[in-house]
């Protein structure tokens, strides 16, 4: 496999991952970013721990989707992350836009 073939493959995988993200993002309430991964979830807990003067974070998520193009199954039942780095949790804004078929009284 040439480097050009590998680059084309990775580009196609990234596009496929983006399309999957676009399809599932509305199912979730939170975006969680750690130094290694990006997650979507509806249930996230972050606990700060201090031991021997060092602070670390324990992040737990249930029923999450993980942004990782090398992972064959991106839906994960339970996730636990321990990190000394920053953790960013953002609540996703629910879109006010609805498809016409989603409105009550209109055929879908």
Secondary structure, 3 states (H helix, E strand, C coil): CCHHHHHHHHHHHHHHHHHHHHHHHHHCCEEEECCCCEEEECEEEEEEEEECCEEEEEEEEEEEEECCCCCCCCEEEEEEEEECCCCEEEECCCCCCCCHHHCCCCCC
